[in-house]
C-alpha cells in the first residue's frame, strides 16, 4: 500500500486525527502521542465516500493535528478489499487538500470492537451510526500502541 504506517522519526509530542472511512459515514477521533489518549470526535456524513470537505477543514482547524491516521479495512484474510482502495484514495485526498502526513492502520474488526465497547459502557446494543467515531478511536489507540511498540523495538 502506498500509505506509510508510521513517521520515519516521530518528533516531540504530536496530535493526530483518525478517520474510520465509510461510504455513508466517516468516524473521526483525536488523540495525542504524549500519553496515547484518544477520544471520539464526531461522525461525518458521506455521499459515496465523499465527506463535506468544509466540515473536514473545520475539524483540522479546530483540532490542529500534526498527522492523520486512516483506517485500512483489509479483508479478514489480509487481502485488499474495494473499501481499502477507496480508503487509500480518501487518505490521498486528505493529504492533497490539507498537506498533513497521512498514515494507514489496519482496522480489521474495529467496528466489532466499537460495538462491544459501547455495549459494555451502556448495556445496550447501538445503531450503526453511533459506532463510527468509537471505531476511529480504536483505530487511533491501536496506531499509538503499535507506534510506541515500534519505537521501543528500535531502541
PEJO-V739651 format. One line per field, one symbol per residue. ss: DSSP state (H for helix, E for strand, L for the rest). psi: psi as a letter, one per 30 degrees, with the letter a starting at -180 (. if undefined). Layout:
ss = ???
psi = ???
//
This chain:
ss = LLLELLLLLLLLLLEEEEEELLLLEEEEEEEELLLLLEEEEEEEEEELLEELHHHHHHHHHHHLLLEEEEEELLLLLLLLLHHHHHHHHHHHHHHHHHLLEEEEEELLLHHHHHHHHHHHHHLLLLLHHHLHHHHHHHHHHHHHHHHHHHHHHHL
psi = kfklellejkalkllkkkkjklffkjkklklkfefgkkkkelkkkljhgjljfeeeeeeeeefhlflkkkkjillfgflkleeeeeeeeeeeeeeeefhkkklkkkgkgeeeeeeeeeeeefgllllefffeeeeeeeeeeeeeeeeeeeeeff.
//
